[in-house]
Amino acid sequence: MNIILLGYPGSGKGTQAQVLARKLGLMHFSTGDIFREEISKRSALGLEAAGYLSGGRLVPDKLVLDLIQSRLATETRGLLFDGFPRTVEQAQALDDYLASKGLAVDRVFFLDLPEQEVVSRLGARRTCVKCGMIYNILTSAPAKENTCDSCSGALTLREDDKPEVIKKRIMVYRDQTEPLLAYYKGNGVFSEIKAALAPQAITEQILSSLKTVGLC
Ligand code: AMP
């Protein structure tokens, strides 16, 4: 089973992906997490990608697609994509890649969040530097301030969750990622979920939608 989570930055894709991957035994594939990991390792890929992330721009398709090829080559589990694809070209390349293995995208969930909420959600987001767990200090704060509930790691505000970068990321989403909605609506795998719901309610809706079409 191959699933894509689509939506504005801050719409809850990462939070849902962490839970769903565990429940469904899928590989959580977050291109954003991979880029941040490569940046912290100061690898060649990280150095090339760093300026795009800090400026809120998309990493060029060629780099992203090379990364997909190399990371997925030996993967046998189903895939849960979070933050990929982000352009129509990436979506086409993913379809071709899966088709070459006799597979396809089985379901696309669009987490629909009003644009006004994106800014406040991203400003309140904190991420654990150790395990990547995501918190929102207004709606799902950790028990102890700035400390991860599950591994006691420190929580940080992502560089690109600062207000000036958020504006750019919203524009980039509208220009380059929103066209994916039409792309996937056209092939019958698209479902829309209201992202303003509580995280647990969203997970339940996604699981029940997968059950309805016999995928879990
Ligand atoms: P995310 O963690 O998904 O919000 O991604 C953080 C940043 O990583 C984005 O703002 C882009 O700079 C970069 N990035 C992540 N995924 C992609 C992708 N599929 N295509 C291009 N750039 C990406």
Boltz pocket constraint, residues with backbone or C-beta under 6 A from the ligand:
constraints:
  - pocket:
      binder: B
      contacts: [[A, 9], [A, 31], [A, 32], [A, 33], [A, 35], [A, 49], [A, 52], [A, 53], [A, 54], [A, 56], [A, 57], [A, 58], [A, 59], [A, 60], [A, 64], [A, 82], [A, 83], [A, 84], [A, 85], [A, 86], [A, 90], [A, 160], [A, 169]]
      max_distance: 6.0
